[in-house]
Amino acid sequence: MTRKTYSTDLSDSEWAILAPLIPAAKSGGHPRTTDMREVCNAIYYHLKTGCQWDMLPGDFPASSTVYSYYRKWHKQGIWQELNHTLRNQVREKMGRSVQPTAIAADTQSVKTTEKRGKCTDLMAVS
């Protein structure tokens, strides 16, 4: 059965970059049966759409499986490494330095008014 494609799905070239970074299954255990590309696709779908984990479309792996991998990879820094690797590849392809040379900071001005407390000194009016 072929599943619906989503705009957040990894391209073949993106997957070729990320696949070697996915940790191997634990040795000595049950062989991995989950498609890691589909797990990544589901995570990117979740991050882009903001849907709840249990609201992932049914054609992705089970949401509990996807969430479990995301949490584990996030805690181990693997998810950050995956994203940095993709970002670096995109920047290189665009002819830019891998490391940004400038940063843009967005600031917001907040108008404040002085709060005046109750005056304890009463001036005698003459």
C-alpha positions as CSV (number, residue, x, y, z in Angstrom):
1,M,0.0,0.0,0.0
2,T,1.4,3.4,-0.9
3,R,0.7,6.2,1.4
4,K,-0.2,9.8,0.7
5,T,2.7,12.1,0.2
6,Y,3.0,15.2,2.4
7,S,4.9,18.4,1.7
8,T,7.0,17.7,4.8
9,D,8.3,14.3,3.5
10,L,12.0,14.0,3.1
11,S,13.3,13.9,-0.5
12,D,15.5,11.0,-1.6
13,S,18.5,13.3,-1.5
14,E,17.7,14.6,2.0
15,W,17.2,11.0,3.2
16,A,20.5,10.0,1.7
17,I,22.1,12.6,3.9
18,L,20.2,11.7,7.1
19,A,20.1,7.9,6.9
20,P,23.7,7.4,8.0
21,L,23.0,9.6,11.1
22,I,20.1,7.4,12.3
23,P,21.3,5.3,15.2
24,A,21.5,1.6,14.4
25,A,19.1,-0.8,16.2
26,K,20.4,-2.2,19.5
27,S,22.4,-5.3,18.9
28,G,21.2,-8.6,20.3
29,G,17.6,-7.5,20.3
30,H,14.7,-7.9,18.0
31,P,15.5,-6.7,14.5
32,R,14.1,-3.2,13.8
33,T,10.9,-3.4,11.8
34,T,10.0,0.3,11.8
35,D,10.9,2.3,8.7
36,M,13.1,5.1,10.0
37,R,12.5,7.3,7.0
38,E,8.7,7.2,7.8
39,V,9.5,8.0,11.5
40,C,11.4,11.1,10.3
41,N,8.6,12.0,7.9
42,A,6.1,11.8,10.7
43,I,8.2,13.9,13.0
44,Y,8.7,16.6,10.4
45,Y,4.9,16.5,9.7
46,H,4.2,17.0,13.4
47,L,6.6,19.9,13.8
48,K,5.3,21.6,10.7
49,T,1.6,21.2,11.4
50,G,1.7,21.4,15.1
51,C,-0.8,18.6,15.4
52,Q,-0.9,16.5,18.6
53,W,1.2,13.3,18.4
54,D,-1.9,11.1,18.5
55,M,-3.4,13.1,15.7
56,L,-0.7,12.0,13.1
57,P,-2.2,10.6,10.0
58,G,-2.8,6.9,10.2
59,D,-0.4,6.2,7.3
60,F,2.6,7.1,9.4
61,P,4.0,4.6,12.0
62,A,2.1,4.5,15.3
63,S,2.2,7.8,17.0
64,S,3.6,6.3,20.2
65,T,6.5,4.9,18.2
66,V,7.2,8.2,16.4
67,Y,7.0,10.1,19.7
68,S,9.3,7.6,21.4
69,Y,12.0,8.0,18.8
70,Y,11.6,11.8,18.8
71,R,12.0,12.0,22.6
72,K,15.0,9.6,22.6
73,W,16.7,11.4,19.7
74,H,16.0,14.8,21.3
75,K,17.5,13.8,24.6
76,Q,20.6,12.3,22.9
77,G,21.1,15.4,20.7
78,I,20.6,13.3,17.6
79,W,17.6,15.3,16.4
80,Q,19.7,18.5,16.6
81,E,22.5,16.9,14.6
82,L,20.0,15.8,11.9
83,N,18.7,19.3,11.5
84,H,22.1,20.9,11.5
85,T,23.3,18.5,8.9
86,L,20.3,19.3,6.6
87,R,20.7,23.0,7.2
88,N,24.4,22.8,6.4
89,Q,23.7,20.9,3.2
90,V,21.1,23.5,2.1
91,R,23.5,26.4,2.9
92,E,26.3,24.8,0.9
93,K,24.0,24.1,-2.0
94,M,23.0,27.8,-2.0
95,G,26.7,28.8,-2.0
96,R,26.7,30.1,1.5
97,S,28.9,29.5,4.4
98,V,27.8,26.5,6.6
99,Q,28.0,28.7,9.7
100,P,25.9,31.9,9.6
101,T,28.0,35.1,9.6
102,A,25.3,37.3,10.9
103,I,22.3,37.1,13.2
104,A,19.1,38.9,13.1
105,A,17.5,39.6,16.5
106,D,13.9,40.6,16.7
107,T,13.1,43.0,19.6
108,Q,9.8,44.2,20.7
109,S,9.3,47.6,22.3
110,V,6.8,47.5,25.1
111,K,5.3,50.8,26.2
112,T,5.2,51.1,29.9
113,T,3.8,53.7,32.2
114,E,5.1,54.6,35.5
115,K,3.1,53.1,38.2
116,R,2.5,55.5,41.0
117,G,2.0,54.3,44.4
118,K,-0.1,55.8,47.1
119,C,1.6,58.9,48.4
120,T,2.3,58.6,52.0
121,D,3.5,62.2,52.4
122,L,0.5,64.5,52.6
123,M,1.2,68.1,51.9
124,A,-0.7,70.5,54.0
125,V,-2.6,72.9,51.9
126,S,-2.4,76.3,53.3
